[in-house]
Amino acid sequence: MFGFKFIKKTASNIVISIFYYYLKYLLWIFNCREILTASETLRGASFNFNAFYKQHFYIDPKWLQWFIGFSEGDGALLKDKDGRISFILTQNESKILYHIKDILGFGNVTFDIKANTYRYKVLDNSSLFKLALLFNGNIFLSHRINQLSEWIKILNSKSYSIVFNSNKLTISLFDAWLSGFTDAEGCFNVSIYSEPRYKLGFKTRIRFILDQNDKLALCFIRGLLDTGYVSKRSGNLTTFRYTADGYSKLGPIFSYFDSFPLKTIKQQAFTKWSEIHSLILSKKHLNTNGLAKIRILAKLINDKSDINS
């Protein structure tokens, strides 16, 4: 009788798991049904920095790819009512902003006391002209392309000459754009919650998360990584979330970030997240010592995360 109950319970758990992943698959199909045409919609040019290099000293193309991804996620291409333009990156971590200033060789980093945050600002037209050349034809997100168009109109009215390139960049797993975008918008999350079906009564869930208003862009990223799903962010009418989880399905994510490391403090989170993943694959989460170690690592990761749901 005991064996029968055990087999019945195990079979029931398998059915529940299959149903759970089937629902996630349906969710992805529903939210990313455009993915079948996304590759055509987003097909454009690869990175081209020739125009930028003609006006500026050489910078490693991989760093420029990372910077563009970071800027698309966290940057502000601003235009005020008087027609002045500016570029601003806002971060709690000052080190990455000083790094950007040092590599580009222009701009300034300031501390906003009221907001308790740091800002990298580019205000002079000569440096903004160089940024426009860098971004032109090398932008992935549609709303950023529209912002750049306004920038270029203003710069051209001030005796600069830029032919606006409206083509959308084609990102891939062979460039650093996603690394930069993740540094700006991504999160490596770990949750440990009660689950009576597990040996110690707890289950560990690890997630890679990206939030963005552009659902099509997240669907495209999902297609690149070939894992995860896109859903509407709970409690938010305009934001979508890409989530990758499942212990055995995260290989492409590890491979990518090993090839294109993060440059912010999120690299530390990724390293600890990877360690937790290794502990889980080696079944260490099923013993007391292993679970305790995972709890310590998870706290170090989640304490620095601004994505908590």
C-alpha positions in Angstrom: 0.0 0.0 0.0 2.8 2.4 0.9 4.6 1.7 -2.4 1.4 2.3 -4.3 0.8 5.7 -2.6 4.4 6.7 -3.3 4.1 5.8 -7.0 0.7 7.6 -7.2 2.2 10.7 -5.5 5.3 10.7 -7.7 3.1 10.4 -10.8 1.0 13.2 -9.6 4.0 15.4 -9.2 5.2 14.6 -12.7 1.9 15.5 -14.1 1.9 18.8 -12.2 5.4 19.6 -13.4 4.5 18.9 -17.0 1.4 21.0 -16.8 3.4 23.9 -15.2 5.9 24.0 -18.1 3.1 23.5 -20.6 1.4 26.6 -19.2 4.7 28.5 -19.4 5.1 27.5 -23.0 1.6 28.7 -23.8 2.3 31.9 -22.0 5.3 32.5 -24.2 3.4 31.6 -27.4 0.6 34.1 -26.4 3.0 36.9 -25.5 5.5 36.3 -28.2 3.4 35.2 -31.1 5.1 38.1 -33.0 8.4 36.2 -32.6 7.7 34.4 -35.9 8.0 37.7 -37.7 10.3 39.5 -35.3 13.4 38.4 -37.0 12.1 40.0 -40.2 10.9 43.1 -38.4 14.1 43.6 -36.5 16.4 42.6 -39.4 18.9 45.5 -39.9 22.6 46.2 -40.0 25.2 44.9 -37.6 27.4 47.3 -35.7 29.3 49.9 -37.7 31.5 52.4 -36.0 33.3 53.9 -39.0 31.6 57.3 -38.7 32.4 57.5 -35.0 36.1 56.6 -35.5 36.5 59.4 -38.0 35.7 61.9 -35.3 37.1 60.2 -32.2 40.0 58.0 -31.1 39.8 54.2 -31.4 37.8 52.4 -28.7 37.5 48.6 -28.5 34.3 47.7 -30.6 33.2 45.2 -27.9 33.3 48.0 -25.3 31.2 50.3 -27.6 28.7 47.5 -28.1 28.4 47.1 -24.4 28.1 50.9 -23.9 25.3 51.1 -26.5 23.3 48.3 -24.8 23.9 50.0 -21.4 22.7 53.3 -22.9 19.6 51.9 -24.4 18.7 50.4 -21.1 19.6 53.2 -18.7 20.4 56.3 -20.8 18.3 59.4 -21.5 18.6 61.1 -24.8 17.0 64.4 -23.8 15.6 67.5 -25.6 14.4 70.5 -23.7 11.8 73.1 -24.7 14.5 75.4 -25.9 15.9 72.8 -28.3 19.0 71.9 -26.2 20.0 68.2 -26.1 21.8 66.2 -23.5 22.7 62.7 -22.6 22.4 61.4 -19.1 23.1 58.0 -17.4 21.8 57.6 -13.9 23.3 55.0 -11.5 23.7 54.3 -7.8 27.1 52.8 -8.6 29.5 55.7 -9.4 32.4 53.4 -10.4 30.8 52.4 -13.7 30.0 56.1 -14.6 33.6 57.1 -14.0 34.7 54.2 -16.1 32.5 55.4 -19.0 33.8 58.9 -18.7 37.4 57.7 -18.7 37.0 55.4 -21.8 35.0 58.0 -23.8 37.2 60.9 -22.7 34.3 63.3 -22.3 31.3 64.1 -20.1 31.2 64.6 -16.3 30.0 62.6 -13.3 28.0 64.4 -10.6 26.2 63.4 -7.5 22.5 64.3 -7.1 22.0 64.9 -3.4 18.2 65.0 -3.6 17.9 61.8 -5.5 20.9 60.2 -3.8 22.3 58.9 -7.0 25.1 59.6 -9.5 24.7 60.9 -13.1 27.0 60.9 -16.1 26.2 63.9 -18.2 27.2 65.0 -21.7 26.1 68.6 -22.4 28.4 70.0 -25.1 27.4 69.7 -28.7 30.7 68.5 -30.0 30.6 65.4 -27.7 26.9 64.9 -28.3 27.7 64.9 -32.0 30.2 62.0 -31.4 27.5 60.1 -29.5 25.0 60.7 -32.3 27.5 59.2 -34.7 28.1 56.3 -32.4 24.4 55.5 -31.9 23.3 56.2 -35.5 22.4 52.9 -37.1 23.6 51.0 -34.0 20.3 51.2 -32.0 18.1 48.2 -31.2 15.1 49.6 -29.4 12.5 51.5 -31.4 11.8 54.3 -29.0 15.6 55.0 -28.8 15.7 55.3 -32.6 12.9 57.9 -32.4 14.8 59.9 -29.7 18.0 59.8 -31.8 16.1 61.1 -34.8 15.2 64.2 -32.8 18.8 64.6 -31.6 20.1 64.5 -35.2 17.6 67.1 -36.4 18.8 69.5 -33.7 22.4 68.8 -34.3 22.0 69.3 -38.1 20.3 72.7 -37.3 23.5 73.7 -35.5 25.8 73.2 -38.6 26.6 69.5 -37.9 25.9 67.0 -40.7 24.5 63.6 -40.0 22.4 61.5 -42.3 20.0 59.8 -40.0 20.0 55.9 -40.3 16.6 54.6 -39.2 17.6 50.9 -39.6 17.2 48.9 -36.5 20.3 47.1 -35.3 20.4 43.3 -35.3 21.8 42.2 -32.0 23.2 38.7 -31.4 24.9 36.5 -28.9 28.2 37.3 -30.6 28.2 41.0 -29.5 28.2 42.7 -26.2 24.9 44.6 -26.5 23.0 42.3 -24.2 25.7 42.4 -21.6 25.4 46.2 -21.5 21.6 46.1 -21.5 21.7 43.6 -18.6 24.0 45.8 -16.6 21.3 48.5 -17.0 18.1 46.6 -16.8 18.8 43.0 -15.8 18.6 41.0 -12.5 19.9 37.7 -11.3 17.3 36.6 -8.7 17.2 33.7 -6.2 14.1 32.7 -4.1 13.8 30.0 -1.5 10.3 29.1 -0.6 8.5 26.4 1.4 7.7 23.3 -0.6 6.7 20.2 1.4 7.4 17.9 -1.6 11.1 18.5 -1.3 13.4 16.7 1.1 14.2 19.7 3.3 10.8 21.3 2.8 12.2 24.1 0.6 12.7 24.7 -3.1 15.2 27.1 -4.6 14.3 29.0 -7.8 16.9 31.0 -9.8 15.8 33.5 -12.4 17.4 35.8 -15.0 15.1 38.8 -15.5 14.9 41.7 -17.9 12.1 44.3 -17.7 11.3 46.5 -20.7 8.3 48.3 -22.2 9.2 46.9 -25.7 7.6 43.5 -25.7 8.9 42.7 -29.2 12.5 43.4 -28.2 12.1 41.0 -25.2 10.6 38.4 -27.5 13.6 38.7 -29.8 16.0 38.3 -26.9 14.1 35.2 -25.8 14.5 33.9 -29.3 18.3 34.5 -29.2 18.7 32.7 -25.8 16.2 30.0 -26.8 14.9 29.7 -23.3 12.5 31.5 -20.9 9.3 33.4 -21.5 7.9 36.9 -21.8 4.9 38.0 -19.7 3.2 41.2 -18.6 4.8 42.6 -15.4 2.3 42.2 -12.6 0.8 45.5 -11.4 2.2 47.4 -14.4 0.2 48.1 -17.6 3.1 49.0 -19.8 6.1 46.9 -18.7 6.9 43.4 -19.9 9.2 40.9 -18.3 11.5 38.3 -19.8 12.2 35.5 -17.3 14.6 32.5 -17.7 14.5 29.8 -15.1 14.7 26.0 -14.9 18.0 24.5 -13.7 18.8 22.7 -17.0 17.8 25.4 -19.4 20.2 28.2 -18.5 23.2 27.1 -20.5 23.0 29.8 -23.2 22.9 32.5 -20.5 26.0 31.2 -18.8 27.8 30.8 -22.1 26.9 34.4 -23.2 28.0 36.1 -20.0 31.2 34.1 -19.8 32.0 35.5 -23.3 30.8 39.0 -22.6 31.2 39.7 -18.8 29.2 42.4 -17.1 31.0 45.5 -16.0 28.9 46.7 -13.1 28.4 45.2 -9.7 26.0 42.8 -11.3 29.0 40.7 -12.3 29.4 39.8 -8.7 25.7 38.8 -8.5 26.1 36.7 -11.7 29.2 34.9 -10.2 27.2 34.0 -7.0 24.1 33.1 -9.1 26.3 30.7 -11.1 27.7 29.2 -7.9 24.1 28.5 -6.7 23.3 26.9 -10.0 26.3 24.6 -9.7 25.3 23.7 -6.2 21.8 22.8 -7.4 23.0 20.7 -10.3 25.3 18.8 -7.9 22.2 18.2 -5.6 23.8 20.1 -2.8 20.5 22.0 -2.2 19.1 18.7 -0.9 21.3 18.7 2.2 21.3 21.1 5.1 24.8 22.5 4.6 24.3 23.0 0.9 21.0 24.8 1.5 22.6 27.0 4.1 25.3 28.0 1.7 22.7 28.8 -0.9 20.8 31.0 1.6 24.0 33.0 2.2 24.7 33.5 -1.5 21.1 34.3 -2.2 21.0 37.1 0.4 24.2 38.6 -1.1 22.6 38.6 -4.5 19.1 39.8 -3.6 20.2 42.6 -1.2 21.6 44.3 -4.3 18.6 43.6 -6.5 15.9 46.1 -7.3 13.6 43.5 -8.8 11.8 41.7 -6.1 8.7 40.1 -7.6 
